[in-house]
Amino acid sequence: MPTKIETKTNELCEAILEQLQTNGVRKRIDTFLADASARGAYETLMSKGQTLQEKQHHGQPLDPTEIAAFEKDRDALLKNPVASGFLDAQEEMHDLQHSVQKTVAKTIELGRIPAAEDLAEGGSCGSGCGCHHEH
């Protein structure tokens, strides 16, 4: 028999799925995944970005032509409505996840349901959340 927390967690997950469906997030992601051209452009951009990051991390000079090529590919990707829809959907999913994590972490931290001002204080949403905010 599920605990009250498990039941409420499932209800929360159902509400999240409903919101993602209502906002078209899942549809934009599926449309992107079905578009080989948009996916290829995205993967190429991510690969170029990773290469630039690794060079910078290792103190190697960045070639201006590499930077220009990356920026050109990024601009082209952002002009593609399928790719930009996917990027927006990713951001919406991240924001939703961050909001839920922060609210749950604040509830545990404060011992009560956080008020809007508690959540507006900034800072981290808890240990291990991955959001990289400072306490």
Residue pairs with C-beta under 8 A, 6 or more apart in sequence:
2 10
12 100
16 96
16 100
19 96
20 26
20 92
20 93
20 96
21 27
23 92
24 89
25 89
25 92
25 93
26 89
28 85
28 86
28 88
28 89
29 86
29 89
29 90
31 82
31 85
31 86
32 38
32 39
32 42
32 82
32 83
32 85
32 86
32 89
33 39
35 82
35 83
38 77
38 80
38 82
38 83
38 86
41 73
41 76
41 77
41 80
41 83
42 77
42 83
42 86
44 73
45 70
45 73
45 74
45 77
48 66
48 69
48 70
48 73
49 70
51 66
52 62
52 66
52 67
52 70
55 61
55 62
56 62
77 83
77 84
78 84
78 87
98 125
98 129
98 131
101 125
101 126
101 129
101 131
102 119
102 125
102 126
102 129
102 131
103 114
103 119
103 125
104 126
105 124
105 125
105 126
105 127
105 129
106 114
106 118
106 119
106 125
106 126
107 113
107 114
108 126
109 126
110 118
122 133
123 133
123 134
123 135
124 131
124 133
124 134
124 135
125 131
125 133
